[in-house]
Amino acid sequence: MEKLAGFLYTSGSWWIFVLGAKYLTPTHQSLLFGAFVVLSVILHHLYFKVLTKKNIIFWITFSLIGITGDAIFLAFDILKGPSESFFPLWLLGLWLVFPLNFFHSLEKFTERKWLGILFGAIGGPLAYSAGPAFGILGLSEFFYLYIGAFWAIYMALASIVLSKFKSSTKTI
């Protein structure tokens, strides 16, 4: 049941941020996305019981790695966000929520790292390719190559670090 809840959470969070970016004003996005991120952290602590000190470090670190990667892609026009902001709010929200998924629905990648690398190399670019369809993100000609490589490395690194952290956990 926990894996199903994690999968539904992962899918639902993606849709909330993407549809929110498409249909809400920036003010409403700020309210919704901020509330969703805070609620996600609280629910993960209460339902999944995963917020240990090490896991909080993991969450913050891998949120920052994702944000930095996308900021670089935006700076070099591999990704093209809205002209009114350097970093789209919905993308920030996704990166604040995504690493939490390693504690449930993406946990299998800590044991099968090759599967995580494959998932990142294929799934990362596929997720971004929805951006133009919703009119919230533009993509360069070679985005599959860059995004795929970034996500493969991200998934491998996250899986390795989390598997090391799992060896000793203490709930806060």
C-alpha positions, 0 to 999 in steps of 0.5 A, spaced: 500 500 500 505 504 501 508 503 494 502 505 491 501 511 495 508 513 493 506 512 486 500 516 486 503 521 490 509 522 485 504 522 479 499 527 482 505 532 484 507 532 477 500 534 475 499 539 480 505 543 478 504 542 471 497 544 470 498 549 476 503 552 471 499 552 465 492 555 468 494 559 475 496 566 475 503 567 478 500 569 485 496 563 485 501 558 483 505 561 489 500 559 494 498 552 491 506 550 490 508 553 497 502 549 500 503 543 496 511 543 498 510 544 505 504 539 505 508 534 502 514 534 507 509 534 513 505 528 510 512 524 508 514 525 515 507 522 518 505 517 513 512 514 510 516 516 517 522 517 513 524 524 515 531 522 519 536 527 519 540 523 514 534 523 509 533 531 510 540 532 508 539 527 502 532 531 500 535 538 501 542 536 497 538 533 491 533 538 491 539 543 490 542 539 485 536 538 481 535 546 481 542 547 479 542 543 473 535 546 471 538 553 472 544 551 468 540 548 462 535 555 462 542 559 462 544 555 456 537 555 453 537 547 453 530 549 457 526 555 455 522 558 461 517 563 461 521 570 459 518 573 466 522 569 470 529 566 470 527 560 474 519 557 473 516 557 480 513 550 478 520 547 476 522 549 483 516 546 486 517 539 482 525 539 485 523 540 492 518 535 492 521 530 487 527 527 492 522 525 497 520 520 492 526 516 493 523 514 500 518 510 497 516 509 490 523 510 487 526 506 493 527 500 488 533 504 485 537 504 491 538 496 490 538 496 482 542 502 480 542 500 473 535 501 473 535 508 476 540 510 470 535 507 465 529 510 468 533 517 468 536 517 461 529 515 458 524 518 463 527 525 465 527 527 457 520 524 457 517 528 463 520 535 460 517 533 453 510 535 456 513 542 457 511 544 450 505 541 449 502 545 455 506 551 453 510 552 459 517 550 457 521 550 451 526 545 449 532 546 445 534 541 439 539 537 443 535 537 450 534 529 450 542 528 450 543 533 455 537 532 460 538 524 459 545 525 461 543 529 467 538 525 469 542 518 468 547 521 473 542 524 478 539 518 479 545 514 479 548 519 485 541 519 488 541 511 489 548 511 491 547 516 496 541 513 499 543 506 499 549 509 504 544 513 508 539 507 509 544 503 513 543 507 519 537 511 520 534 514 526 527 518 526 527 525 528 
